[in-house]
């Protein structure tokens, strides 16, 4: 055992790098496998492709979408880049100007999609996120190593994050959250590296400025994390009476903000005058709503980030605290490493604010800080365990907790989101019968057509009908020159009187029966038969 330890110390860096590569490789293989199981797109994932490519912000705003027959190419044009558009990057900027997000992620997705010209594949977004995962894992290791001051624990944190459902979902969900998470990791690590610098030089300030600009051009929630980080770093330098560093750091921040606004001045409008920015504030209406929001996100954190075992970790911590208080009449817990606080405080504020103001209560909004939550909770458990057991046994316990994280979801109903399991069979059925025409009776008052735009890229002929215009004469007019010998598919927006529409279509077009095919994201599909 002693010789083994000496061998490890002698080749420590090589072994650590090898193990890190192995962990990341396992993570990549896992993500490729799970990515192959992704069967459908969520509405915002459809938006991701349209926003980086299409001629305008939203396909559903096009006048010719409604009350016209369209081929599958009409919808493929929204989701993919054709050969004529290959070198036109203007939609990346113009669409984000008119939407509510900055453009950097869409630029990267556009570049990734350039490898599938004239066709659409979900793999362009998934592979981009896999690359981001691999780079993020390196920074998780670097940050964890600074906090734990132990390379083995740092590797364990990478391993735990790699197989947490939140990290896998972050890769599978084709949005900017993976990139935002990487930006947070990188800017935090640079701040940690600068903590003990007596004189900040351009060598430290320029890379930090670049990361701040990129982060601010990726997602606006990034600025919450950055602002808290700025306050902490300023207070740290002021307490050390290092006013020179505080001034240089502030100047760098101001310059970065100016450059970011010069590149994308619409950020100011989005944050302070856009519906997302002003709408976020209106969500803070009552104490009850605040508690409900926090409770929802704690449940999400438990299920998705800690694979359902966070409650057990809380119980373990409580038992240790009670034990120490009963035995010693007091409990002194010291988090000696300032790096922990530089990570935990910004991540905590990010989590709280997002929990309160996010438009929906879903894992995606806290995805970027999930690695920090993993590092923070496991660091807390480690500090507490070492109050009652040895360091060696502490590592064993944390390893058992990780194994439990892998096993526990298999014993419960916790699943990886955004795969849309079961939808694939419907897509295959529609694709196999692509020549059967499809009618979508759409409720424009709750227009969620883009939830199912992927399906329409599989159909030869489809028609979108405003539900307010539905009547027997209109149905006759729509199908006047359409071959319905093999039947038709009918999609109807949710929360509508299905039977009224289906019975009218059945009688008007002389169908003998209809069957329910599937429930999709925001509608139901039926097949009419002769």
N, C-alpha and C positions, 0 to 999 in steps of 0.2 A: 504493500500500500504506500509505503514511504517512497519507494523508487518510482511508483506511478505518479505520485505528487511531484517529485523532482523533475520527472520527464515532462509533466504538464507545464510546470513553471519555466522550464528551459525553452519549450516551444509554444508558449502560451498564445502569442499573437497569431501564429499559423493555425493553431487548433481552433481558436475562437473564430477566425475568418472562415475556416473550413466549415465549422458548425453553423455559422450564420448563413453561408451559402446553401448548406443542406436544408436548413429551416425554410429559407426563402424559396428554394426549389420545390420543396413539398407544398408550400403555400401556392406557388404558381400552378403546379399540377392539380391541386385541389380545386383551384379557381377555374382552370380549363375544364375540368370534369363537371363542376357545378354549372359553369357557363353554358355547357352543352345541353343542360337541362332547362335552360331558360326558354319558355314557350311563347311569350307574348310581351308586348310593350305596355307600360303605363302611360297615361296621357302626357306627363311631363317628359318622359323619354321620347315620345313622338315629337314633342316640342324641341327637344335637344337637336334632333336631326333637321327639323324644319328651320330652326333659328340659325343654324350654321350654313344653310344652303339655299333656302327658298327665296323667292322674289319679294315676299312680304312676311310680316310677323306671324300671321295665322291663316292657315288654309280656310278655316271656317268663316273668315271675313270676306272671302272672294264671292262676288255676286254670281258667278257662273257655277258655283258649287251646287246650289239648290235648284231643284226643278229641271235638271238636265241629266241625260244619261252620260256616264263617264266610263272609260276603260281603266284597267289596272295601271296603265302608264301614267294616268293623271295623278294617281296617289304615289306612285313610285317617284315621280318628279319631286314631290314634297319631301320624301324620305331620303333621296339619294342625289348624288351629283352626276349630271350627264356630261358627255364629252365636250359640249359647247360651254359648260359652266366651269370646267376644270380649273381655269386660271383666274376666275372671278371670285375674289375674296370679299367683295363689298358687302354681301349679305351678313357676314360675320359682324361687321360694325353697324350697318344700318338697322338690322333687326334688333340688336341689343339697345340701340339708341331709342327705339320705339317700344321696347319691352321694359322689364324691370331688373335686368341683370347686366353686369359688366361683361366684356367680350372675350377674355383670355381663354377660358375653357372651350368656348365654341371655336376659337381659332385652332386649338389642338385637335378637337374632334373633326374639324374640317380637314386638317392635314391627314388624320387617320383615315377618314372616309375617302380621301383621294386615292387610296389603294384599291377601292372597289368602284371605280367609275362605271356608270351605267347600270349599276346593280345596288341592291340594299342588303346589308348584313348587320346583325346586332353585334357581331364580333368586332367591328371597328371600335365601338364604344367599350366593350368588355376588355379587349386587348389593351387599349389605352389605359384603362383602370388597373389592369394587371401590372403594367409597367410602373404606374404610380404606386401601387401596393409594394412592389419590390424596393423602390427608392424610399418609401415611407418606413419600411422595416429597418433600413439602415439607420435612419434618424431616430426611430424608437429605441434601437440598441444604444446609440450614442447618448440619448437623453437619460435612459434608464441607468446606464453605466455611471453617469454623473451623479444621479440621485442615490443609487444603491452603493456606489463606489465598489462594485463587484461585477466582473464580467460574466460570471455564471448566472447571476440574477438578471443581468441585462439580456442575456440570451433567452432566459425563461420568459421574460416579458414579451420578447418578440414572438416566441412560440405560442404563448397564451393569446396574444392579439391575433396572430395568424389564423387561429382556429376558433376565434370568437365569432358568433353569428353576425355581429355588427360589422366586423371587418370584411367578412365574406359578402354581406349584403351591400357594403360600400362599393365593392368591386362589381357586383352584378347589376347595380342600379346605374343606368347610363345618364348620370347628371354630374354636376360640378363638385359634389361633396367630397369625393376622393381627392381631387386636386386641392380643394380648400383645406382638407386635413393635412396634406403634405406641406402646404404653405405654412400652416400653424406650427408644424413640427420643425421646419427649417428655421423659421424666424425665432422660435423659442430657443433652439440650440445655439444660434448665433448670439443671442442675449446671454445665455449661460456662459459661453466662451468669453464674453466681454466683462463678466462680473468682476474679475480680479485684475482687469487692466487699469493701470494707473493713468494711462494716457491713451484715449481712443485715437487711433490713426485712420487714415483713409483706407488702409488695408482691411480694417474691421467695418468701417462705416459704409463704404461703397457696396460690398456684398449685401449688407443689411438693408441698404436703401433699395437695391434691386429687388430683393425679396418682398419688401414692403409694397413696392409699386406693383409687382406681379400679384401679390395677395389681394390688394385693393381692387385689382382689375379682374379678380376671379369671383369673389362673393362678398357681399356687404357685411355679413355676420363676422367676417374676418376682422373688421375694424373694431368690433367689440373686444375681442381678444387682444388686439394690438393696443387699444387705448388703455386697458387695465395693465398690460405689460409695461407700457410707457410710464404710467403713474408709479408702479412699483420700482422700476429702474431709476426713475428720477428721485424718488424718496431714498432709495438705497445710496445713491451718489451724494445726495444732500446730507444724509446722516454721516457719511464718511467725509463730509466737507470737501468733496471732490467736485467743485463747481465748474471746473474746466470741462470735465467729462459731461456734466449735465447740460452745459451750453452747447457743446459740439453735437451731442445726441439730439437735442431739441432742434438745432439747425438742420441736421440730417432729416429729421422727421418732417419739418416744414418743407424742405426741398422735395422730399419724396411725395408729399401731398400735392404740391404744385405740379410736379411732373405727371402724376397720375391724373390730375384734373385737366392738364393740357392734352394728354392722350385721349381721355374720355370725359369731357366736361359734363356729360349728361348724368354722371354719378350724383352730382349735387341735386339735380331735379328728382332722380329716382328716390333718393334717401329722404329728402325734406318735403317733396311735393307729390311724389308718386303714391299710388293707392296702397302699395305694400308698406312704404315708410310711414305714412300718416295712419294707415289702417292698423298697423302694429300697436300704436299707442292706444287706440280705442279699445283694445282687448283687455286693458288693465282696468276693468270696471268695478269689480267687487272682490272682497277678501275670499268669498266662496269660490269665485272663478279662479283666483290665484292658486288656492289650495288644490282645487280640482286639476288644474294644469300641471302643477308640480307633481301631484300624485300619479297622473297619467304617465309623465315622463320618467318617474322613478320606476314604475312598472315596466316601461319600455327598456330602461337601463338594465333592470334585472333580467328580463327575458332575452334581450338581444345582445347586450354587451357581455353579460356574465352567464349567458346560457341558462338562466333560471336559478342560479345558486347564490345571488347577492344576499338574499335574506338569511341564508345559512352563514355567510361571512359576517353579517351584522350580529347574529346570535353568538358566534364564536368570540367576536370582539367584546360583546356585552358580558359574556361569562368570564373572560379574562379580567376585565375591569373590575367586576364584582369580587372575583377571587382575590385580586391584589388589594382591594380596599379592605376586605374582611381580614386578610392575613396581616397586612402591614399598616392598616388604618389609613393608608394614603396611597395614591398612585401618581407617580411622576412620569409623564411621557415626554420625551424630548425628540423633536424632529430637528436634528442638528444641522442637516444639510440645507443651506439656503436655496439650493437648486430646487428642492421639493416645493417650496413656497412660490418660487418663480413659475413653476409649472402649474401648481394646484389652484392658486388664486385666480389667474386669468381663465383657466378651464372651468372653475366653479361659477364665475360670473357669466361666462358664455352659456353654460348649461342653464342657469337660472333665467337669464334674459330670453333665451330661445324658447324655453319652456313656457314663458309667459306670453310671448308675442308671435310665435310661429303660427301661420295660418291654419295648419293642421297638426294634430298631435301624432306625429309619425317619427320613426327612427331616423329618417334621412336628415332631419334638421340638427340632430346631435351627433351624427356620424363623425364629423371632424374632431370632436373632443373625446370620443370613446377610448382611443389609446391612452389618453391622459388619465381617464377614469380607471382604467385597468392598472396602470403604473401606480396611481395614487392609492387605490384600495389595497393592492397587494403590498405596497410599502407600509401602509398603516398596519395591516395584519402581521407583517414581519416584525415591526417594532414592538407590537403587543406580545406576540408569541415569544420573542426573545426575553421578555420579562419573566416568563415562567418555564421555558425549556431552553435547551442549548441551541446554538446557531445551526449545527448540523441537523438536529431534529426539526428546526424551523423550516429549513429547506425541504426536508422530506414531506412535511405537512403541506407546504405550498405546492409541491409537486403532486400530491394526492388531490388537492383542491383542483388543480388543472385537469387531472385525469377525470375527476368528477364532472367538470365542465364539458368534457367530451362525451361522457356517457349520459348525463342527466337528460338532455333533450330527447334522446332516443326512448326514454321512459315516460315522456310527457307529450303534449301536443304542440310543443314549440317547433316552429318551422322557419326556414329561411324565406324571407319575403321576396317579392319582385321576380320570382321565377314563374309565377302564374301557372302552377301545376294544374293539369287538366284542360287547359286552353289549347294545348297542342293538338289534341285529337280533333277539336273543332276546326282548327286551321287546316289540318290535313284533309278533313272531310270537305271543306269549302274549296280547297285547292284542287282536290281530285275532281270535284264537280264544278270547276271554274266557269263552265259555259252556262250554268244555271243563273239567270238574272237575279239581282238582289235589290230589294227595296228597303230603305231605312226611313221609318216614320220618326222624325226627329223633333224633340221638344226644344225649340230655340230659346225658351226661357231658362232652360238649364242645359245649355249646349255643351255636351261632352263627346262630340263626335270623334275628336282626336284620340280618345281612349281606345278606339277600335279602328283607327286609320290603317294599322298594319294589316288587318284582315281584308280591307278593301283593295290593298295592293295585290291580292290574290285572285280577284274576281274580274272576269272579262267585261261584264256590264253591270253597272250599279246606278241607282237613282236615289237622291236624297230629297225627301219630301217634308216640308214644314207641316207639322201636325195640325196647325190651324187651317191649312188649305185642304185637309183630307175630306174627301166626299166621293160618292159613287162615280159621278161623272169624271172626276179627276183621275180616278183609277183607270177607267176605261181609256181615257186620253193617254195616260202614261204608257200603257201596255198595248196600244193600238197596233204598233208595228213590231212588237217583240214576240219572239217564239217562246211560248210558255208550255210547250208539250211536256217537257221534263219537270214542270213545276217551277216554283220560284222560292227564294228565301226572303223572309221578312224579318227585319230587325225593328224593334220598338223600344224607344227610350223608357227608362225605368219610371215607376210611379204613374203609369198611364193605364187606361182601360184597354187591356190587350184584346179581350173578347170582342169588344165593339169593332175594333179595326180588323181583326182577323175574320170575323163573320161577314163583314161587308166585302172584304176582298174575296173571300171564298164564294160568295153568291154572285158577285159582279163578274168574276173571271171563270166561273163554273168549275171550281175545284171541288173534289169530293171530300177531302179531309186535310188536316194540318197536324203537325207534331212539334212539340217543343224540342229544339236541338240542344241549346245550351244557354246558360246565363253568362254574359260577358261582363266587362268592367262596368258598363253603365247602361246596358240594354239586354234584352232577351232575343234569341234567334229562333224563328219558327220556319219549318219547311212546308209549303203548300204542295199538294199532290193532286193530279188528275184522277 
